[in-house]
């Protein structure tokens, strides 16, 4: 659900950013999602009590990268000098699925076989082909733009790394909690973005279209982040992480339809390469789970996914 919603909202996010400016649009969208989060907290005394019981390392360890991702990404877009740089920053941002899988080897102590190397390379090539269709983007142009505007590109890279760290730490520290902290993280993010937008962007004229888009995006954003956090806490981490490689493809298809842009052959070639790369990445980690069936995040070697397995269990 998270991947589907992120894919369908990219086109609207572009439209809203062009009307209001990237930071003002982001502040408006997260104000809506943050308000939904606060309403849910206001209606549930149990959820408010659970927040007080969550370990401080989870609140800070996951809250800081969550907030860092939002701020870094929208500041990077705001600092971009032209559409070319926005596209290239988007490429950096979509490193997060790759970084999520790679960091799981370190943070979650997972193991991988050699399929991870071609899987990662193919996934990155697929992302490049999908996002650069019809654009004159090359490694040379990227390096040239990085030297001209290093802050924007550094922030784009920080955003990708922050979301990968957040996803892994959510799996590590929030797996046994009764709920996630999205209802707390989103309002804090909204307030932060409002302050940044007021300090850096001029006022923009609102229209009925922008109001409707912000309302839809804010609602979809809340559902998507809640769903992603739930999948990181309780779902098949490796499968979901590998599937997230397809987000840029779905985003590009929906954006092409919404913005009336004709897809090029690179889109479909990139999709095929992405599928192969994501399958390789999934297989590289899924194939080396130990005989107990544990994925590296269980309290003990014999406990996994809420079930107790005997010592003779096999894949």
ChimeraX attribute file (.defattr): number of C-alpha atoms within 10 A of each C-alpha:
attribute: neighborCount
match mode: 1-to-1
recipient: residues
	/A:1	14
	/A:2	20
	/A:3	20
	/A:4	14
	/A:5	20
	/A:6	21
	/A:7	20
	/A:8	20
	/A:9	20
	/A:10	19
	/A:11	20
	/A:12	19
	/A:13	20
	/A:14	15
	/A:15	20
	/A:16	25
	/A:17	19
	/A:18	12
	/A:19	17
	/A:20	20
	/A:21	19
	/A:22	24
	/A:23	25
	/A:24	26
	/A:25	27
	/A:26	25
	/A:27	25
	/A:28	23
	/A:29	27
	/A:30	29
	/A:31	23
	/A:32	23
	/A:33	29
	/A:34	27
	/A:35	19
	/A:36	19
	/A:37	22
	/A:38	15
	/A:39	12
	/A:40	14
	/A:41	17
	/A:42	12
	/A:43	10
	/A:44	10
	/A:45	10
	/A:46	10
	/A:47	17
	/A:48	15
	/A:49	11
	/A:50	14
	/A:51	18
	/A:52	9
	/A:53	10
	/A:54	17
	/A:55	13
	/A:56	10
	/A:57	11
	/A:58	18
	/A:59	18
	/A:60	11
	/A:61	16
	/A:62	26
	/A:63	21
	/A:64	15
	/A:65	23
	/A:66	22
	/A:67	21
	/A:68	20
	/A:69	26
	/A:70	21
	/A:71	21
	/A:72	23
	/A:73	27
	/A:74	23
	/A:75	22
	/A:76	29
	/A:77	24
	/A:78	20
	/A:79	18
	/A:80	21
	/A:81	14
	/A:82	10
	/A:83	10
	/A:84	17
	/A:85	22
	/A:86	19
	/A:87	17
	/A:88	24
	/A:89	24
	/A:90	21
	/A:91	22
	/A:92	21
	/A:93	24
	/A:94	24
	/A:95	21
	/A:96	25
	/A:97	27
	/A:98	23
	/A:99	19
	/A:100	25
	/A:101	25
	/A:102	18
	/A:103	20
	/A:104	25
	/A:105	15
	/A:106	11
	/A:107	16
	/A:108	17
	/A:109	12
	/A:110	21
	/A:111	18
	/A:112	21
	/A:113	14
	/A:114	12
	/A:115	17
	/A:116	21
	/A:117	14
	/A:118	16
	/A:119	25
	/A:120	23
	/A:121	16
	/A:122	22
	/A:123	29
	/A:124	23
	/A:125	16
	/A:126	28
	/A:127	23
	/A:128	23
	/A:129	24
	/A:130	29
	/A:131	22
	/A:132	20
	/A:133	18
	/A:134	14
	/A:135	10
	/A:136	8
	/A:137	17
	/A:138	12
	/A:139	9
	/A:140	9
	/A:141	14
	/A:142	16
	/A:143	13
	/A:144	12
	/A:145	18
	/A:146	17
	/A:147	11
	/A:148	12
	/A:149	16
	/A:150	16
	/A:151	15
	/A:152	25
	/A:153	30
	/A:154	16
	/A:155	24
	/A:156	29
	/A:157	23
	/A:158	22
	/A:159	30
	/A:160	26
	/A:161	24
	/A:162	25
	/A:163	24
	/A:164	26
	/A:165	24
	/A:166	24
	/A:167	26
	/A:168	24
	/A:169	23
	/A:170	24
	/A:171	24
	/A:172	19
	/A:173	18
	/A:174	23
	/A:175	21
	/A:176	14
	/A:177	15
	/A:178	12
	/A:179	17
	/A:180	24
	/A:181	21
	/A:182	23
	/A:183	24
	/A:184	17
	/A:185	18
	/A:186	28
	/A:187	20
	/A:188	16
	/A:189	23
	/A:190	23
	/A:191	15
	/A:192	16
	/A:193	26
	/A:194	18
	/A:195	13
	/A:196	16
	/A:197	23
	/A:198	13
	/A:199	9
	/A:200	12
	/A:201	14
	/A:202	10
	/A:203	11
	/A:204	11
	/A:205	7
	/A:206	11
	/A:207	11
	/A:208	8
	/A:209	12
	/A:210	19
	/A:211	14
	/A:212	12
	/A:213	18
	/A:214	25
	/A:215	18
	/A:216	16
	/A:217	27
	/A:218	24
	/A:219	18
	/A:220	21
	/A:221	22
	/A:222	23
	/A:223	19
	/A:224	18
	/A:225	20
	/A:226	20
	/A:227	18
	/A:228	17
	/A:229	22
	/A:230	19
	/A:231	20
	/A:232	23
	/A:233	24
	/A:234	16
	/A:235	15
	/A:236	13
	/A:237	22
	/A:238	21
	/A:239	16
	/A:240	16
	/A:241	24
	/A:242	25
	/A:243	18
	/A:244	20
	/A:245	28
	/A:246	22
	/A:247	19
	/A:248	24
	/A:249	24
	/A:250	20
	/A:251	21
	/A:252	22
	/A:253	20
	/A:254	19
	/A:255	22
	/A:256	14
	/A:257	12
	/A:258	14
	/A:259	13
	/A:260	9
	/A:261	12
	/A:262	11
	/A:263	16
	/A:264	13
	/A:265	13
	/A:266	17
	/A:267	22
	/A:268	17
	/A:269	13
	/A:270	24
	/A:271	23
	/A:272	15
	/A:273	21
	/A:274	30
	/A:275	20
	/A:276	18
	/A:277	26
	/A:278	29
	/A:279	18
	/A:280	23
	/A:281	32
	/A:282	23
	/A:283	20
	/A:284	21
	/A:285	23
	/A:286	20
	/A:287	13
	/A:288	15
	/A:289	17
	/A:290	16
	/A:291	15
	/A:292	18
	/A:293	20
	/A:294	19
	/A:295	22
	/A:296	19
	/A:297	19
	/A:298	17
	/A:299	10
	/A:300	10
	/A:301	18
	/A:302	17
	/A:303	17
	/A:304	17
	/A:305	15
	/A:306	9
	/A:307	8
	/A:308	12
	/A:309	17
	/A:310	12
	/A:311	11
	/A:312	8
	/A:313	11
	/A:314	11
	/A:315	10
